Amino acid sequence: MDADHARQLLARERELVERARAAVGRGGPEEADDRIEPGDFDSEGLYQDEFDAGRAQDYDEQLAAVERAEARLAAGTYGRSVESGEPIPDERLEVLPTAERTVEEERGPGAD
């Protein structure tokens, strides 16, 4: 894959992840609301806080994957499996710019 195109894909991926990460929990944690105590009966807010924290962690992990892909691009190894060094097809990178392994390696042995 052309390095300029890879850079564009990763920049778009970074933007999407950063935007989604910023949108998580914009209302602030439920615990900050003086009207509701954490753990109150029928409090959906505490659940939402925990759900948002999990989503934020997922986005942080996705951002770390973008950073690893950007590092591979700078090192000249982008588009190659971190496991085997085999080329990752451009079609896979178009769909998942942060791919670190081939589809076969992701499936694992005997996953057919």
C-alpha positions as CSV (number, residue, x, y, z in Angstrom):
1,M,0.0,0.0,0.0
2,D,1.2,3.5,-0.9
3,A,2.5,5.3,2.3
4,D,0.5,8.5,1.5
5,H,-2.7,6.5,1.3
6,A,-1.9,4.6,4.5
7,R,-1.2,7.9,6.2
8,Q,-4.7,9.2,5.1
9,L,-6.4,6.0,6.3
10,L,-4.7,6.2,9.7
11,A,-5.4,10.0,10.1
12,R,-9.1,9.3,9.3
13,E,-9.1,6.4,11.8
14,R,-7.5,8.6,14.5
15,E,-10.1,11.3,13.9
16,L,-13.0,8.8,14.2
17,V,-11.6,7.3,17.4
18,E,-10.8,10.6,19.0
19,R,-14.2,12.0,18.2
20,A,-16.0,8.9,19.6
21,R,-13.8,9.0,22.7
22,A,-14.6,12.7,23.3
23,A,-18.3,11.9,23.0
24,V,-18.3,9.3,25.8
25,G,-20.0,10.5,28.9
26,R,-20.3,14.2,27.9
27,G,-22.9,14.6,30.6
28,G,-20.4,13.8,33.3
29,P,-20.5,11.0,35.8
30,E,-23.7,10.3,37.6
31,E,-21.8,10.4,40.9
32,A,-21.3,14.1,40.4
33,D,-25.0,14.8,40.5
34,D,-26.0,15.8,44.1
35,R,-29.6,14.7,43.6
36,I,-28.7,11.0,43.2
37,E,-26.4,8.9,45.3
38,P,-24.4,6.2,43.6
39,G,-26.2,2.8,44.1
40,D,-29.6,4.3,44.7
41,F,-32.4,1.9,43.9
42,D,-33.3,2.0,40.2
43,S,-30.4,4.3,39.4
44,E,-29.5,3.9,35.8
45,G,-26.8,6.5,36.0
46,L,-24.3,4.3,37.8
47,Y,-24.8,1.6,35.1
48,Q,-24.3,4.3,32.4
49,D,-21.1,5.5,34.2
50,E,-19.7,2.0,34.1
51,F,-20.8,1.4,30.5
52,D,-19.2,4.7,29.5
53,A,-16.0,3.8,31.3
54,G,-15.8,0.6,29.4
55,R,-16.4,2.4,26.1
56,A,-13.7,4.9,26.9
57,Q,-11.3,2.1,27.6
58,D,-12.2,0.5,24.3
59,Y,-11.5,3.8,22.5
60,D,-8.2,4.2,24.3
61,E,-7.2,0.8,23.1
62,Q,-8.2,1.7,19.5
63,L,-6.2,4.9,19.8
64,A,-3.2,2.9,21.0
65,A,-3.6,0.6,17.9
66,V,-3.6,3.7,15.6
67,E,-0.4,4.8,17.3
68,R,1.3,1.4,16.8
69,A,0.2,1.5,13.1
70,E,1.6,5.0,12.7
71,A,4.9,3.8,14.3
72,R,5.0,0.8,11.8
73,L,4.4,3.2,9.0
74,A,7.3,5.4,10.1
75,A,9.5,2.3,10.5
76,G,8.6,1.0,7.0
77,T,6.8,-2.1,8.3
78,Y,3.2,-1.0,7.9
79,G,1.2,-3.6,6.0
80,R,3.2,-6.5,7.3
81,S,2.1,-8.9,10.0
82,V,3.8,-8.1,13.4
83,E,3.7,-11.9,14.0
84,S,5.0,-13.4,10.8
85,G,6.1,-10.5,8.6
86,E,3.8,-11.7,5.9
87,P,2.0,-9.0,3.8
88,I,-1.4,-7.9,5.0
89,P,-3.6,-7.5,1.9
90,D,-4.5,-3.9,1.0
91,E,-8.2,-4.8,1.1
92,R,-7.9,-5.7,4.8
93,L,-6.0,-2.5,5.5
94,E,-8.7,-0.4,3.7
95,V,-11.3,-1.9,6.1
96,L,-9.1,-2.0,9.2
97,P,-6.1,0.4,8.9
98,T,-4.7,-0.7,12.2
99,A,-4.6,-4.4,11.3
100,E,-1.5,-6.0,12.9
101,R,-1.9,-9.5,11.5
102,T,-3.3,-11.4,8.5
103,V,-6.9,-12.7,8.7
104,E,-5.4,-16.3,8.9
105,E,-3.3,-15.3,11.9
106,E,-6.2,-13.6,13.6
107,R,-8.3,-16.8,13.2
108,G,-5.6,-18.9,14.7
109,P,-4.7,-22.5,14.0
110,G,-7.5,-24.9,13.0
111,A,-10.1,-22.2,12.8
112,D,-11.4,-23.4,9.5
